[in-house]
Structures are given as C-alpha cells and as structure tokens.
Amino acid sequence: MSEHITSIPVMLNQNKHSYSEVARLLHVHRYTVRRLENDKDCHHHIVVRGRLMTETRAAN
C-alpha cells in the first residue's frame, strides 16, 4: 500500500492557487492554507492521505 504524501504548496499548484478549494479538500479554514503556503520544505506541516498534520509544541 502506498501512502499519498503531499504539501499545501503542491496542492495549491495543482488547484490553480485556489485557497478555497485546498481548504475544502483538507476540511480546514482558508486562513490555515494561507498560513502554510510558504512552507515548501514541510518543516511545519504535511498532508498524508488527505489529512493535514501540523507541528505541535510540547508543554513544559
């Protein structure tokens, strides 16, 4: 079984830079897509099988 892994910048390119379409596909708000659009190296997020996964910070 192959995992489908992508990122928001790639999804934006595939969907003609439509924040609304990418947000609809990921079930998130458009601002979330906008906030992560420049994370090209996936330091802060990744999309696996259509689910957006973001970094979390551990509580000290």
C-alpha positions in Angstrom: 0.0 0.0 0.0 1.5 3.3 -1.0 1.0 6.4 1.1 -0.1 9.6 -0.6 2.1 12.4 0.9 2.0 16.0 -0.3 2.1 19.5 1.0 -0.1 22.6 0.8 2.2 24.4 -1.8 1.9 21.4 -4.1 -1.8 21.3 -3.6 -2.1 25.0 -4.4 -0.2 24.5 -7.6 -2.5 21.5 -8.6 -5.6 23.6 -7.8 -4.7 26.8 -9.6 -3.7 28.6 -6.4 -7.3 28.4 -5.0 -7.2 28.7 -1.2 -10.9 27.8 -1.1 -10.5 24.6 -3.0 -7.5 23.4 -1.0 -9.3 24.3 2.3 -12.3 22.4 1.2 -10.2 19.3 0.3 -8.5 19.4 3.7 -11.6 20.4 5.7 -9.8 23.4 7.2 -10.2 27.2 7.1 -8.7 29.2 4.2 -6.5 31.1 6.7 -4.8 27.8 7.6 -4.0 27.2 4.0 -2.7 30.8 3.6 -0.6 30.5 6.7 1.2 27.4 5.5 1.5 28.2 1.8 5.2 29.2 2.1 6.2 26.0 4.0 7.7 24.4 0.9 10.1 22.2 2.8 7.4 20.8 5.1 9.0 22.0 8.3 5.7 22.8 9.9 3.1 20.6 8.1 2.5 17.6 5.9 -0.6 16.2 4.2 -1.0 12.4 4.4 -3.9 10.7 2.7 -5.9 14.0 2.7 -5.3 14.8 6.3 -3.4 17.9 7.3 -0.8 17.3 10.1 0.9 20.2 11.7 3.7 20.5 14.2 2.9 20.7 17.9 4.8 22.1 20.7 5.2 20.1 23.9 4.2 21.7 27.1 7.0 22.2 29.6 
